[in-house]
């Protein structure tokens, strides 16, 4: 199987249909897309690249992303996507680690030559035009044979500590991910459109696969990023959009809808489906999103090692507010997606009974082949076919998975386990709270104490006393934060995840007298 077959299949059926948009402007029909990808594939192979070689995509979201991605796959190459916000040195480390040969870049992201590449192509240059010149007879252009277990996408983990690892994602993994979308996430027709607002180097870009399978349209916003006003308008212009968004992006869309006085019907004109995941979505936030934007949300939980596929919380589950366990359900990440099994295990890997908290394990055709050039890390992450996700959670009797936190974020205070997420959920329901992150700080007496970093909604001023009172009404005394840090913003990585490691560091760097452990 070669994933480029998906493109060829659509281009043969509906060559004249618009496929890729640059904002509201058509950029390529399915026929043009296939002709350019086939042309690129031929020239890559003619230039001496061989199937299995790695090529880099280090660019902001761009209509050519999809043409290059499928051209590389057509030639049997492996794509190494890099988040556009990575530092040049980080990109160079990945180039060296993955032994990348060619790189496709945008000049804003990589203005100078990246060490280690044989050839660096600015995707907006004449050189790129030549490489992507359409091949009239794309139907006759052979797809390089790839077997299902061959590598397609070498994705470097966003990792908040240490060096990123190259996650080896195969043709089979991506085919599984694409097909699963229709069963567990959403139905898609050729009339639909997906918009790439979040980075295409991550899950948002992988959702091109199910939308290509369905012959839908692919829209890159003119800003190439997340601008809520632009996205609402784009949806009205080209038809309701589907998109993948981290919870922080969802929040920005909802804020915009509220400020602009938009109704759920207005939201329906702009968005068909918003799939959220990648970081915790708090109950207060999803409840507000549903209220303001209506029933257009689906949650997924996955990780680079099983991209977009572990669990899903369906649109129906999210709106079934009469269900006796509705609140638990919307706090969960849903049920196992169709192609995977889930298990909660103790430290030895033994399965734990329903309701008990342990590490989340996933098994199935979406799980990576391993880490690039790192057999020890692979052996540690995949045992007996089960992927050890590093996430901690529990399953209920109906199969709903509730994530607690990553094991490294767990706080142990006075011998009791405290899951930051639980405290965060409570603080988010306090008046005037916009965002919260709870971490542990070392403490001589308790081992660790709970510290909450809190961002106020604009126009609100928060006090530690009222936040403390609020916690006392809802959670056990020992779980409530001993200290607060009222901050303007939370540090986040390129995919919108809060960097708790940085918050912990920040506490350690405070002058001794201010440190939580000193009081
Ligand atoms: P990455 O490999 O960068 O995609 O990060 C994956 C990690 O993000 C997972 O292991 C989880 O810790 C977290 N994550 C992903 N989806 C969700 C979700 N729906 N809810 C909470 N955390 C999530």
Boltz pocket constraint, residues with backbone or C-beta under 6 A from the ligand:
constraints:
  - pocket:
      binder: B
      contacts: [[A, 157], [A, 158], [A, 159], [A, 276], [A, 277], [A, 278], [A, 279], [A, 280], [A, 281], [A, 299], [A, 300], [A, 301], [A, 302], [A, 303], [A, 304], [A, 305], [A, 333], [A, 389], [A, 391], [A, 403], [A, 406], [A, 495]]
      max_distance: 6.0
